[in-house]
């Protein structure tokens, strides 16, 4: 009986490790994809003024 419980516990731990590794890899892939998408976007238009004394809010 003890051997069966040990085998069940080992298989449960292996399954949990596999699931965790899969979810971590998926999270890394999604994070890298979002970062690449954000970096590939063109820069947003900014309000630029030639006068350094110009007000910040128009």
Z-matrix of the N, CA and C atoms (Angstrom, degrees):
N
C 1 1.460
C 2 1.528 1 110.81
N 3 1.298 2 117.14 1 -40.01
C 4 1.454 3 120.69 2 -178.69
C 5 1.529 4 111.50 3 -66.11
N 6 1.316 5 116.23 4 -37.08
C 7 1.465 6 120.31 5 179.15
C 8 1.523 7 110.46 6 -64.70
N 9 1.334 8 116.81 7 -39.06
C 10 1.466 9 120.72 8 178.88
C 11 1.526 10 110.87 9 -65.13
N 12 1.335 11 116.72 10 -41.51
C 13 1.467 12 120.00 11 178.58
C 14 1.524 13 111.00 12 -65.68
N 15 1.337 14 116.21 13 -38.41
C 16 1.460 15 119.47 14 177.36
C 17 1.525 16 110.80 15 -62.98
N 18 1.315 17 116.61 16 -42.87
C 19 1.468 18 120.24 17 179.14
C 20 1.520 19 111.33 18 -65.27
N 21 1.339 20 116.57 19 -40.80
C 22 1.467 21 120.07 20 177.94
C 23 1.531 22 110.95 21 -63.55
N 24 1.330 23 115.89 22 -41.34
C 25 1.457 24 120.13 23 -179.94
C 26 1.527 25 110.71 24 -66.03
N 27 1.313 26 117.40 25 -43.09
C 28 1.463 27 120.90 26 178.98
C 29 1.523 28 111.36 27 -62.93
N 30 1.327 29 116.87 28 -41.24
C 31 1.469 30 118.86 29 179.74
C 32 1.523 31 110.74 30 -68.78
N 33 1.330 32 117.55 31 -35.82
C 34 1.468 33 120.09 32 177.80
C 35 1.525 34 110.49 33 -66.71
N 36 1.320 35 116.94 34 -40.56
C 37 1.468 36 120.21 35 178.68
C 38 1.517 37 109.92 36 -65.28
N 39 1.333 38 117.79 37 -43.09
C 40 1.465 39 120.67 38 178.87
C 41 1.524 40 110.88 39 -61.78
N 42 1.333 41 116.27 40 -42.13
C 43 1.468 42 119.95 41 179.60
C 44 1.531 43 110.12 42 -63.49
N 45 1.324 44 116.55 43 -41.76
C 46 1.456 45 120.52 44 179.36
C 47 1.524 46 110.76 45 -65.15
N 48 1.318 47 117.64 46 -40.81
C 49 1.463 48 120.78 47 178.64
C 50 1.521 49 110.64 48 -64.27
N 51 1.329 50 116.60 49 -41.71
C 52 1.468 51 119.89 50 179.30
C 53 1.517 52 111.06 51 -64.30
N 54 1.328 53 116.68 52 -42.97
C 55 1.463 54 120.85 53 179.55
C 56 1.528 55 110.55 54 -63.74
N 57 1.328 56 115.84 55 -43.90
C 58 1.461 57 119.99 56 179.71
C 59 1.524 58 110.79 57 -62.80
N 60 1.323 59 117.07 58 -44.91
C 61 1.466 60 120.64 59 179.71
C 62 1.523 61 110.65 60 -62.15
N 63 1.323 62 117.05 61 -40.34
C 64 1.462 63 120.73 62 179.14
C 65 1.525 64 111.06 63 -64.67
N 66 1.328 65 117.36 64 -43.96
C 67 1.463 66 120.42 65 -179.70
C 68 1.530 67 112.08 66 -67.70
N 69 1.321 68 117.33 67 -37.45
C 70 1.464 69 120.21 68 177.24
C 71 1.527 70 110.24 69 -65.20
N 72 1.329 71 116.55 70 -44.18
C 73 1.467 72 120.04 71 179.39
C 74 1.529 73 110.51 72 -62.77
N 75 1.326 74 116.85 73 -40.86
C 76 1.459 75 120.59 74 178.21
C 77 1.530 76 110.80 75 -63.92
N 78 1.318 77 117.36 76 -41.34
C 79 1.463 78 121.04 77 178.34
C 80 1.518 79 111.99 78 -64.16
N 81 1.329 80 116.63 79 -39.89
C 82 1.464 81 120.40 80 178.41
C 83 1.525 82 110.03 81 -65.53
N 84 1.321 83 117.12 82 -43.53
C 85 1.467 84 120.06 83 179.19
C 86 1.525 85 111.55 84 -61.95
N 87 1.322 86 116.91 85 -42.90
C 88 1.462 87 120.29 86 179.05
C 89 1.527 88 109.89 87 -65.43
N 90 1.324 89 117.62 88 -42.15
C 91 1.461 90 121.15 89 179.37
C 92 1.515 91 112.29 90 -62.99
N 93 1.328 92 116.66 91 -43.38
C 94 1.462 93 120.20 92 179.02
C 95 1.530 94 109.95 93 -66.29
N 96 1.324 95 116.73 94 -38.92
C 97 1.464 96 120.01 95 178.59
C 98 1.518 97 111.91 96 -63.90
N 99 1.317 98 117.03 97 -43.82
C 100 1.470 99 120.26 98 179.13
C 101 1.533 100 110.37 99 -65.92
N 102 1.332 101 116.91 100 -41.45
C 103 1.467 102 119.76 101 179.04
C 104 1.529 103 110.62 102 -63.65
N 105 1.321 104 117.35 103 -42.47
C 106 1.469 105 120.15 104 179.07
C 107 1.524 106 110.68 105 -64.63
N 108 1.328 107 116.52 106 -39.18
C 109 1.470 108 119.97 107 178.47
C 110 1.528 109 110.80 108 -65.23
N 111 1.336 110 116.92 109 -42.36
C 112 1.463 111 119.96 110 -179.84
C 113 1.531 112 110.78 111 -65.42
N 114 1.337 113 116.77 112 -39.12
C 115 1.462 114 119.41 113 -178.31
C 116 1.523 115 112.37 114 -74.84
N 117 1.330 116 117.73 115 -23.34
C 118 1.462 117 120.03 116 -178.02
C 119 1.530 118 112.32 117 -86.36
N 120 1.324 119 116.98 118 -10.36
C 121 1.464 120 119.71 119 -179.99
C 122 1.522 121 109.67 120 -70.67
N 123 1.327 122 116.88 121 146.04
C 124 1.472 123 118.45 122 177.13
C 125 1.529 124 109.41 123 -68.33
N 126 1.314 125 116.51 124 151.96
C 127 1.463 126 118.93 125 179.76
C 128 1.529 127 110.92 126 -64.42
N 129 1.303 128 115.17 127 148.04
C 130 1.462 129 120.22 128 179.84
C 131 1.523 130 109.54 129 -74.89
N 132 1.305 131 114.48 130 150.37
C 133 1.466 132 119.33 131 176.70
C 134 1.525 133 108.96 132 -68.13
N 135 1.310 134 114.86 133 135.93
C 136 1.457 135 119.58 134 177.81
C 137 1.518 136 108.50 135 -120.35
N 138 1.306 137 114.93 136 153.07
C 139 1.458 138 120.30 137 177.32
C 140 1.517 139 106.73 138 -81.33
N 141 1.310 140 115.57 139 118.52
C 142 1.462 141 120.29 140 179.82
C 143 1.526 142 108.37 141 -115.92
N 144 1.283 143 113.58 142 142.52
C 145 1.456 144 119.03 143 -179.99
C 146 1.520 145 108.83 144 -129.19
N 147 1.319 146 115.25 145 142.41
C 148 1.461 147 119.78 146 178.47
C 149 1.528 148 110.58 147 -78.33
N 150 1.322 149 116.20 148 -25.25
C 151 1.457 150 121.30 149 -176.86
C 152 1.531 151 109.27 150 -91.00
N 153 1.334 152 117.94 151 116.67
C 154 1.479 153 118.60 152 179.57
C 155 1.520 154 113.01 153 -68.10
N 156 1.329 155 117.25 154 -17.00
C 157 1.455 156 120.13 155 179.30
C 158 1.531 157 112.38 156 -90.71
N 159 1.316 158 117.08 157 1.36
C 160 1.458 159 120.59 158 -178.04
C 161 1.540 160 109.23 159 -66.59
N 162 1.337 161 116.77 160 148.48
C 163 1.468 162 118.76 161 179.74
C 164 1.538 163 109.99 162 -66.98
N 165 1.317 164 115.07 163 149.71
C 166 1.463 165 120.24 164 -179.36
C 167 1.522 166 111.14 165 -72.98
N 168 1.333 167 116.24 166 -33.98
C 169 1.458 168 119.87 167 -178.12
C 170 1.510 169 108.69 168 -111.78
N 171 1.303 170 114.64 169 124.03
C 172 1.468 171 119.21 170 -177.22
C 173 1.509 172 109.05 171 -103.88
